[in-house]
Amino acid sequence: MVAVRRQCAVREEDVLSADKEGNCDETEPKSTNYKGDDVQGIVWRNVILMILLHSASIYSLFLIPVARPLTLAWSYVYFLITALGVTAGAHRLWSHRSYKAKLPLRVFLVAANCMAFQNDIFEWSRDHRVHHKYSETNADPHNARRGFFFAHIGWLFVRKHRDVIEKGRKLDTSDLLADPVVVFQRRYYKTLVLVMCFLVPTLVPWYFWGESLWNSYFLASILRYTVSLNVTWLVNSAAHMYGNRPYDITINPRENSFVTLGAIGEGFHNFHHTFPFDYSASEFGFRFNPTTCFINLMCWLGLASDCKKASAEMVQARKCRTGEGTS
């Protein structure tokens, strides 16, 4: 653990250069609030696919009692790896550059991210940087000011607002395109998703312990995928609407314990939007933050390094200046 603390020490020069490395300094004026006359066409394909997916996942629940215990355990482990592909991968590594990862770890996180099937890392990271820089405006892909449903899933049912596209084009994403594993995933994304999100989780239980393909598909693929989508979406919806704001009361994101539980450490959202460069995405990294524990383990194994962390003094000063109870 000494090695972990050494590698994850605060680097003030990295903190000061946060905006240059994709950490989306939240200083942009928030003047472009949503207007009802900004019409966005409905993407009926997404509407139909999500209805079918969620209907199938409800059916999957009835298969749990008849599935083999190993299949249920496999589904849960696959869910955790899937979540890491988003939290430790697309989010903390590629969107915010909050730590550095060697090639083997980046390859693992790309594979895990393909299990998640939430757009490729380039598009996910670009849109997430826009979300931070223009949070709760027209340029925010899942603007929570438009209501819980829109922030949770409704934003996928309509075409991107023109401001999201315009602002996204202006962001510097050269660091993403300079990473060969990100480029590889983007080039072969559809094939990789088919294999990692659907084929592998279905075939493993069938081949290794004789589970039926039917149970394997609906539990390890459909139900696991649907749950992973919704816990990610809760960060966009619930964590922007419900909870306290101990670090910055002037922004919408909240600390939400329920979301933290489901999204393996991503629910400390008021902290994260206040200090987006922090690799732990929370003040208390080991207070149920499995993603932080995973990154620390990778540091100990020598696969990750240069973790950025907001100092205790920085956090306390911000609490005193903008936290709840200061207005």
C-alpha positions in Angstrom: 0.0 0.0 0.0 3.0 2.3 0.4 3.5 2.0 -3.4 -0.1 2.9 -4.0 0.2 6.0 -1.8 3.4 7.0 -3.6 1.9 6.6 -7.1 -1.4 8.2 -6.2 0.1 11.3 -4.6 -1.2 14.7 -5.4 0.5 16.3 -8.4 -0.2 20.0 -8.3 1.1 20.6 -11.8 -1.4 18.0 -13.1 -4.2 19.7 -11.2 -3.3 23.1 -12.7 -3.3 21.7 -16.2 -6.6 19.8 -15.8 -8.4 21.5 -18.6 -5.7 20.7 -21.1 -6.0 17.0 -20.3 -9.7 16.5 -20.7 -10.8 17.3 -17.2 -13.3 19.9 -18.3 -12.9 22.8 -16.0 -16.4 23.9 -15.2 -16.0 27.6 -15.7 -18.0 28.1 -18.9 -21.0 30.4 -18.5 -24.2 28.4 -18.1 -26.5 30.7 -20.1 -28.0 28.4 -22.6 -30.9 26.8 -20.7 -33.3 24.5 -22.5 -36.2 26.1 -24.4 -39.3 24.1 -25.2 -39.2 25.3 -28.9 -35.8 23.6 -29.5 -37.3 20.7 -31.4 -35.2 17.5 -31.6 -36.4 14.6 -33.8 -37.4 11.4 -32.2 -35.0 8.4 -32.9 -37.7 5.7 -33.2 -35.1 3.0 -33.6 -33.8 3.7 -30.1 -37.3 3.9 -28.7 -38.3 0.5 -30.0 -35.0 -1.1 -29.1 -35.1 0.1 -25.5 -38.7 -1.0 -25.1 -37.8 -4.5 -26.4 -34.6 -4.6 -24.2 -36.4 -3.6 -21.0 -39.3 -6.0 -21.8 -36.8 -8.8 -22.3 -35.1 -7.9 -19.0 -38.4 -8.1 -17.1 -38.9 -11.6 -18.6 -35.3 -12.5 -17.5 -36.2 -12.0 -13.9 -38.5 -15.0 -14.1 -35.6 -17.2 -15.2 -33.5 -16.5 -12.1 -35.1 -19.3 -10.0 -34.4 -21.9 -12.7 -30.9 -20.8 -13.6 -27.8 -22.5 -12.2 -26.1 -20.7 -9.3 -22.9 -20.5 -11.3 -24.8 -18.7 -14.1 -26.1 -16.1 -11.6 -22.6 -15.6 -10.1 -21.1 -15.3 -13.7 -23.7 -12.7 -14.6 -22.8 -10.6 -11.5 -19.0 -10.9 -12.1 -19.6 -9.9 -15.7 -21.6 -6.9 -14.5 -18.8 -5.7 -12.3 -16.3 -6.0 -15.1 -18.7 -4.2 -17.4 -19.1 -1.4 -14.9 -15.3 -1.0 -14.6 -15.1 -0.5 -18.4 -17.2 2.6 -17.9 -16.1 3.9 -14.4 -12.4 3.2 -14.4 -12.1 3.2 -18.2 -14.2 5.6 -20.3 -14.9 7.9 -17.3 -11.9 8.3 -15.0 -9.1 7.3 -17.4 -10.1 8.6 -20.8 -12.7 11.3 -20.1 -10.8 13.0 -17.3 -7.3 11.7 -17.6 -7.2 11.4 -13.8 -4.5 8.6 -13.9 -2.3 6.9 -16.4 -2.6 3.3 -17.5 -0.2 1.0 -19.2 -1.1 -0.9 -22.3 -2.3 -4.2 -20.7 -4.6 -2.3 -18.4 -5.9 -0.1 -21.3 -6.6 -3.2 -23.4 -8.5 -4.8 -20.4 -10.6 -1.6 -19.9 -11.4 -1.4 -23.7 -12.6 -5.0 -23.6 -14.7 -4.3 -20.5 -16.0 -1.1 -22.1 -17.2 -3.2 -25.1 -19.2 -5.3 -22.6 -21.0 -2.1 -21.6 -22.2 -1.2 -25.2 -22.6 2.5 -24.3 -20.9 4.0 -27.5 -17.2 3.7 -28.1 -14.7 5.3 -25.8 -14.1 8.3 -28.1 -17.7 9.3 -28.4 -18.5 8.5 -24.7 -15.5 10.6 -23.5 -16.2 13.5 -25.9 -19.8 13.7 -24.8 -18.9 13.4 -21.2 -16.4 16.3 -21.5 -19.2 18.4 -23.0 -21.5 17.3 -20.1 -19.0 18.7 -17.6 -18.1 21.9 -19.4 -21.7 22.8 -20.2 -23.6 21.0 -17.4 -27.4 21.6 -17.3 -27.5 23.6 -20.6 -28.6 22.8 -24.1 -25.0 21.6 -24.7 -25.3 19.0 -22.0 -26.3 15.7 -23.8 -28.5 14.6 -20.8 -29.5 18.0 -19.4 -31.1 17.3 -16.0 -33.1 20.6 -16.2 -35.3 18.8 -18.7 -36.5 16.3 -16.0 -35.6 12.9 -14.6 -36.8 10.9 -17.6 -34.9 12.9 -20.1 -31.7 12.8 -18.1 -32.1 9.1 -17.4 -33.0 7.7 -20.8 -35.0 10.2 -22.8 -31.9 11.9 -24.2 -31.3 8.7 -26.2 -34.8 8.9 -27.7 -34.1 12.2 -29.5 -31.4 13.5 -31.8 -28.6 15.4 -30.1 -29.3 19.0 -29.6 -27.4 21.2 -32.0 -25.5 22.8 -29.1 -24.2 19.4 -28.0 -22.8 18.8 -31.5 -21.4 22.3 -31.9 -19.7 22.4 -28.5 -18.4 18.9 -28.9 -16.6 19.8 -32.1 -14.8 22.6 -30.4 -13.3 20.4 -27.6 -9.8 19.1 -27.9 -10.0 15.3 -28.3 -6.6 14.8 -29.8 -5.5 12.8 -26.7 -8.2 10.2 -27.4 -7.3 9.8 -31.1 -3.6 9.5 -30.1 -4.4 6.3 -28.1 -4.2 3.3 -30.4 -6.5 1.1 -28.3 -9.2 3.8 -28.5 -8.8 4.0 -32.2 -8.9 0.2 -32.6 -12.1 0.0 -30.5 -13.7 2.7 -32.6 -12.8 1.0 -35.9 -14.1 -2.4 -34.9 -16.7 -1.4 -32.4 -19.7 -3.3 -33.7 -17.8 -6.6 -33.9 -16.3 -6.1 -30.5 -19.6 -5.3 -28.9 -21.3 -8.4 -30.5 -18.5 -10.6 -29.1 -18.0 -9.0 -25.7 -21.5 -7.8 -24.8 -23.5 -10.8 -26.1 -21.6 -13.8 -27.3 -19.0 -14.3 -24.5 -21.5 -13.9 -21.6 -23.9 -16.3 -23.3 -21.5 -19.0 -24.4 -19.4 -19.3 -21.2 -22.2 -20.7 -19.0 -23.4 -23.0 -21.8 -19.9 -24.4 -22.6 -18.4 -24.7 -19.1 -21.3 -25.8 -16.9 -24.1 -26.8 -19.2 -26.4 -23.9 -18.7 -29.0 -23.6 -21.4 -28.3 -21.0 -24.1 -31.7 -19.5 -23.4 -31.0 -18.8 -19.7 -27.4 -17.7 -20.5 -28.6 -15.2 -23.1 -31.3 -13.6 -21.0 -29.5 -13.5 -17.7 -25.8 -12.9 -18.5 -26.4 -10.8 -21.6 -29.8 -9.1 -21.6 -30.5 -8.6 -17.9 -26.9 -7.8 -17.1 -26.7 -5.3 -19.9 -29.9 -3.6 -19.0 -28.9 -3.3 -15.3 -25.5 -1.9 -16.3 -27.2 0.7 -18.5 -29.6 1.9 -15.8 -27.0 2.2 -13.1 -24.9 4.4 -15.4 -28.0 6.5 -16.3 -28.8 7.0 -12.6 -25.6 9.1 -12.4 -27.0 11.4 -15.1 -30.5 11.5 -13.5 -30.8 10.7 -9.8 -27.3 12.0 -8.9 -28.1 15.3 -10.5 -31.4 15.7 -8.7 -31.4 14.0 -5.3 -28.9 14.3 -2.4 -26.8 16.8 -0.6 -24.2 19.3 -2.0 -21.4 19.6 0.6 -18.8 20.9 -1.9 -20.7 23.3 -4.2 -24.3 24.3 -3.7 -24.3 26.4 -6.9 -24.3 23.3 -9.2 -26.9 20.6 -9.5 -24.9 17.3 -9.0 -25.4 15.7 -5.6 -23.9 13.1 -3.3 -26.2 10.1 -3.7 -25.5 6.9 -1.7 -28.0 4.8 -3.7 -26.3 5.6 -7.0 -22.9 5.0 -5.4 -24.0 1.5 -4.5 -25.2 0.6 -8.0 -22.5 2.4 -10.0 -19.6 1.1 -7.9 -18.4 4.5 -6.6 -19.8 7.0 -9.0 -22.5 8.6 -6.8 -20.3 11.1 -5.0 -21.3 13.5 -7.8 -21.2 16.9 -6.2 -17.5 16.1 -5.3 -16.8 14.9 -8.8 -18.2 17.9 -10.6 -16.3 20.2 -8.2 -13.0 18.3 -8.6 -13.4 16.4 -11.9 -9.6 15.7 -12.1 -9.7 13.5 -8.9 -9.1 9.9 -9.8 -11.2 8.7 -6.9 -14.3 10.8 -7.8 -14.9 11.1 -4.1 -13.3 12.7 -1.0 -13.3 9.3 0.9 -11.9 6.9 -1.7 -12.4 3.7 0.3 -15.9 4.5 1.5 -17.6 2.0 -0.8 -15.8 3.0 -3.9 -14.9 -0.2 -5.7 -13.6 1.6 -8.7 -11.0 3.5 -6.6 -10.0 0.2 -5.0 -9.5 -1.3 -8.5 -7.3 1.6 -9.6 -5.3 1.4 -6.4 -4.8 -2.3 -7.0 -3.6 -1.5 -10.6 -1.1 1.0 -9.1 0.2 -1.7 -6.7 0.6 -4.1 -9.7 2.5 -1.4 -11.6 -0.2 -1.0 -14.3 -1.4 2.4 -13.3 0.3 5.5 -12.0 0.2 9.3 -11.6 -3.3 9.4 -9.9 -4.5 12.9 -9.4 -6.1 13.8 -6.1 -7.6 16.9 -4.6 -5.7 17.7 -1.4 -7.5 17.8 1.9 -6.8 21.5 2.2 -8.2 22.1 -1.3 -11.4 20.2 -0.4 -11.9 21.9 2.9 -11.4 25.4 1.4 -14.0 24.7 -1.2 -16.5 23.4 1.4 -16.1 26.6 3.3 -16.5 28.8 0.2 -19.3 27.1 -1.7 -20.6 24.1 0.3 -24.0 23.8 1.9 -24.5 26.2 4.7 -22.4 28.9 3.1 -25.2 30.7 1.2 
